[in-house]
Amino acid sequence: MDYNNLPLDLGFAITTNRAAMDRFVDMTDDEKEEFIERSRGAMSGKEIEKLVNSLAKEEEEPNLHLEDVNDIFKGPGIG
């Protein structure tokens, strides 16, 4: 990927958000190109910031909280 084509405002926003930068670096070249194209449609700095922050959000973890501890034992029997 040629980082010379990275829009300046997007590059600045990514470098000021470490988690977003780490995620961006780990993306494939196709994913980076798609992300850059989405950023070109942003009209304001807030929109760029929101887009970059979406990179920083970690994948949602499954909800492991059980309302009732006995729910662990429900389901098919073992053996």
SVG drawing of the C-alpha trace seen along z (x, -y; Angstrom):
<svg xmlns="http://www.w3.org/2000/svg" viewBox="-31 -19 35 61">
<polyline fill="none" stroke="black" stroke-width="0.4" points="0.0,0.0 1.3,-3.4 0.8,-5.6 1.4,-8.7 -2.2,-8.4 -3.5,-8.5 -5.5,-11.7 -3.7,-14.0 -6.7,-14.4 -7.2,-10.6 -3.5,-9.9 -3.4,-12.5 -6.5,-11.0 -5.1,-7.5 -1.7,-8.4 -3.3,-10.2 -5.3,-7.0 -2.9,-4.2 -5.6,-1.4 -6.9,-2.6 -3.4,-2.8 -2.6,0.8 -5.8,2.1 -5.2,0.2 -1.6,1.6 -3.1,5.2 -5.6,4.7 -5.0,6.2 -4.3,3.8 -7.8,4.2 -9.3,3.4 -7.1,0.3 -8.2,-0.8 -11.9,-0.3 -11.4,-2.2 -9.7,-5.1 -12.5,-5.3 -15.1,-5.4 -13.1,-8.3 -13.2,-10.3 -17.0,-10.7 -16.5,-12.3 -17.4,-15.9 -16.1,-17.0 -13.3,-16.3 -15.9,-14.8 -16.9,-12.3 -13.3,-11.4 -12.8,-11.0 -15.9,-8.8 -14.7,-6.6 -11.2,-6.3 -12.7,-5.5 -14.7,-2.7 -11.3,-1.1 -10.3,-1.3 -13.4,0.4 -12.5,3.9 -14.7,6.7 -17.6,7.1 -17.1,9.8 -19.9,12.3 -22.1,11.7 -20.9,14.3 -23.0,12.9 -25.5,15.4 -28.6,14.2 -28.8,17.5 -25.7,19.5 -27.8,22.7 -28.0,21.8 -24.5,23.3 -25.9,26.8 -28.8,26.6 -28.6,28.3 -27.8,31.7 -26.5,34.2 -22.9,35.4 -22.3,39.2"/>
</svg>
